[in-house]
Amino acid sequence: MGDPIERLNALAADSVRGEVLMRTTKELIDLFKNPPRRAYSVSLEEAMTSVVTMFRLADKDGRRAITSRLNVDAREGFLGYAASMAVLAVRTQSPNLIEQGLIALVIEGASQDFRDSIVALAKLYHSAVKLGLNARKAFDEVAGLADPGIIKTEMMEFPHRLPEDRDLKAFYESEEITEEGFRYKQVIPWSLQGTTHERPTQPVETPQVTSAKLKRDQRNAIATAGSLAAMAVRMQSPRLVETGLQLLAGWKGTLDPSHRLAALAKLHHSALKLGMNAELVFVQAAQLAPSGDFKTEMAGFPLREPKDRDLAAYNLQEEISDKGFGYRQLGRGNGN
């Protein structure tokens, strides 16, 4: 089989045959405690590396042609490949594997749950720092290969996160040394441990710490939506406004009311700057949200009184920084 993409598609499809889906919480806990060894295939990894190299050398149209030809199994496989590159980069002291892992995430394109892609980003960032790389430069360069969207935004913004929001602990991950060498290990959340008899009899966290962990994921989702709003203006891309709204609408969980309104204000302001029909795009995105306050809130945001949807109402203002257009939270040093 001479074509690298056809070869990868065939190998990837073959690698997932016989997989069994988990059906119970116990199965999930067992997976956390005893993660299965990733079935290593020299042929599969070589095929993926070949496609990564092709992607890096291709122009914009060529990159899109590559991703369009990948089957579902092949594209999803790049998520695991990226995580493996984060580990191998440290084991072999090979900085070039960080780039390969980042390119793999661009190819995968958050085709499943974007949060899984961000966990892989965290591992690659941690490995890059361990190797003494300029992580910001590495992430920016590879982000330039991505089409506008969540992956491009997250890859550009991840090195600029607050330290606690890019730390492994924020993603329930840690590093360890095994007989095979360095690797990342997933930490079992206490919320899952509590479903078994093994839960500690004494609390190991304060309520404040537990609350902070529960809020971290939603804070990241809101921050991503805000980043998409800013990038939409920088790149003159209405599609990024729609993506930000869809991200918030599709979030499975509670979003803090004050912060979600600030994100809506940024997206609304960007929509107007781009000449979009804000009422229409907000209503369309709201259709994706589950019934409830936020669905109503999103659909009705453009209909608020001007003073109630203005940036100033949320202590925000526009700014131009070295990254270009962004939004600044008044009284804080960081913007999007």
N, C-alpha and C positions, 0 to 999 in steps of 0.2 A: 504494500500500500504506500504509494509515493507521496500522496498529499498529507502533510502534517496534521491538518485539521480533521480530515476523515479518519486518520489513524487514531487521533486523540478521542474523537467521538466514539469509535468502536471500543477502545480500551476502557473509557469511562463507563459506558453502558454495561460492559462486562463486569466491571469492578463492583457494581451495586446490586448485581443479581443475588437474590436470596436474602437481602436485608430484611429484618423484621422490625416493625415499628413498635416503640414502647407504648404501653396502654395504661400503666398504673403509676402512681406516685412512687411506690416501692421500687419499680424498675428504674425510675429516674434517679432515685437515691443511690441504688446499687451502681448505676452508671457513674455518678459522681465519685463514689468510694473506690470503685475499681474500673477506671476508664479503659476501654478496650484498646489494644495496640492497633494503631493505624496500619492496615494491611499495606505493606510496602511493596511496590512494584517498580522495578527499575525501568521497565518499558513505559509505564504510565508517567512516572516522574520525568523521564527524558522527553516524552511527547509534550508534556505541559511546559517544560523548559523551552522546548523548541518553539511553541506558540508564543510564549512570553517574549522570546527574542524577536520573533517576527513582528509582534505587536509594537515593541520598542522602536524598531527600525521603520515601521510603516508611517505613512502620512495619515491625516485625519480620515480621509475616505477609506484608506486601507484598514485602519483600526476598526472602523465601523463594519467593514465587510467581514473582518475576522470574527467579531463577536456575533454577528448575525448568522454565521454558519455553525456556530457551536451548538450542540444539543444541550438539553437541560442538565444532564448528568455531567457533561464536561464543564459547563459554566459553573455549576455549583461546586465542582471539585476544586476550583481555584481558591475557594475559601480555606479549605484544609491545607492546600499547597502553601498559601500565604503564611498560615500559622506554623507550618513545618519549616519554612524558610527563616522565620524568627528564631527558632530553636537551632537550626543548623548553622546559622550565621555566627552564633555565639560558640557553639561546639568547635567549629572549624576556623573561627576568627576570620570570617570572610565577609567584609562589608558589602560586597556586590550582591550577596544574597538578600540583603535588606531591600535593595532596589527591585530584585525579582519578586519578592513578596508583595511589595507595594503595587507593582504592575499587575500582579495576579488579582489584587483587589479591584483594580480599575476594570480588568476584564470581567470579573464576577459581577461588578456593578450593583451590589446590594440587591441581587435578584430574588433573594428570599427575605429574611428579616435584617434590616440595616443594622440592628444592634449587634448581630453576630459579626458583621464587618468591622464595627467599631472596636470590638474586643480584639480582633486580629490586628487592627491598627495599634491598639495599646501594646500588644506584644512586640510588634515591629519597632515601635517607638522605644520601648524599654531596651530592646536588644541594640538598637542604634546607639543609645546613650551608653550602654555597657561597652560598646566597641569604640567609643570616643568620636562617633560621627557627628557632623553638624545636622541634627535631625530636621531642623526647620528647612534647611536647604534641600535635603534629600526628599522630604515630603512635598515641598513646593514643586520641585522639578518633575516628579512623577505625576503630581496632580495636574500638571500641564497637559498630560496625555488623555485626561478624562473629559468626557462630555459634561456640560453643566448638569448638576444634580447633587444628590446627597453625598456620594463618595468624593466628588471633587471638593465640595465644601468642607466635609469632615477632614479630609486629608490635609487641606490647607490650614484649617483652624486647629487641628489637634495639638500641635506643638505649642500653640499659644494658650491652651487651656490653663486654668489655675492648677498648681501642682497636685492638689488633692483630687482633681477631676481627671487627671491623666495617669494617676498612680495605679498600679496593678490592683490594689485593694478595692478601688472603685468598681472593678469588673469581676470581683470575687476570684482573682487569680493570684498566684504566688509563684516564686521560682524555687527550684530545688535541684539537688544533684543526686542522680541515681547511678546505678552501675553502668548505664548507657551514657551518662554524662548529664550536662545541663538540660533542663526542660522546664516548661510551665505546668503548673498544677492548678486545677480548678478547686476552689474552696467551697465546701457545702454551706449554702446560706442557712442561718439558724431557722428561718421560716420553714425550710424543708426538713431539717433535723428534728424539728418539733413534732413531726408526724410519726416519729418512731419512739420506741421505748428508750433510745439512747440519749434523749435530750437531757442536758445537764439539769440537776435539781436546783442549782443556784444560778441566778442570772449572771451572765458574763458581760452584758452590755447595759449601759444606762438607757432609759427611754429616749434620751436625746440622741444618742448614737444610733439606735435603731431607727428613729424617725429620719435622721440624716441619710441613712442608707436607702430608705424607702423613697426619699425625695430626690435622690441623685439621678435616677433614670429619667424622671420627668423633667428635671432641670436640664439635663442634656438634650432632651427632645425639644424643649422650648428654646434652648440656646441654638440648636441647629436650625430651627425655623427662623430665628432672628438673623442668623448668618446668611441664610438663603435670601432673606429680604434685602440685605445689604448687597449681596453678590448680584442679585437681579438688576440692581441699578448700575453697578459697576460694569456688568456685561450687557446691559440693555436687553435682558432676557425675561420677558413676561412669564415664560415657562417656569422659571425658578420661583416666582411668586405662587404659582399654582402648586408647585411641589411642596413649598412650605406649608400651605394651607392643607394639602392632602395629608402631610405628615401629622399635623395636629389633629385633624379630623379622624385619622385612622389609629390614633394612639389608644392602646388597650390599657386603660387605667385612668386615675384621676389626675388632672392637671391643676395646679394651684391657681385659683381664680385671678389673683392680681398679676401673676407672671404671664398667664396665658393671654390676658387682655393686652399686656405690653407687647407680646409677640404679634397679636392681631393688629395692633396699632402700627407696628413696623411694616407688616405685610400690606396693610391698607395704604400707608403712606407711599410705599414703593409702587404699588399698583397705580396710584394716581400719578406719580412721577413718570411712569411709563405709558401713561395715556390709556390704561386699561379700564374696562367697565367693571369697577370694583364690586358693585352690587351683584352683577351676574356671577363673577368668579367666586365670590364668597358664598353665594347661595348654592352654586354647583358643588363646591367643596363640602359644604355643610351636609349635603345629601349622603356623604360617606360616613358621617359621624353617627354614633348610636343616639337614640332618642334621649333627650335630657337637656339640662341647662346649657351645656356648651354648644350643642347643635343650634339651639335658639340664639345663643350669644353670637356665634359665628355668622349665621344668616343675617342677623339684624345689625351687625356692627357698622356697616356702611350707612345705615339709616339713622344712626345716632346724631344728636345735635353736634355741629362742628366742634364745639369746645370739648365734647365728651369723646371724640375720636382723634383729637389732635395729639401730636407727640407730647406736648407740654403737660397734658393731663396724666401722663404716665412717667413724668420726670425724664423725658427723653429729648434728644435733639440730634440733628444731622451733624456730621463732622467729616472732614477730609483729612485722612492720615496718610502715612507712607504706603498703606495698602489700598488707598483710594477711598471712595465713598463708604460711609458707615454710620451706625447709630451709636450715640454715646449716652450712657446712663449718668445723669447729673449727680455729682457727688461721689462718683466712682472713677477709677482710672482706666477701666477697660471698656471697649466698645466692640461692635461687630462689623 
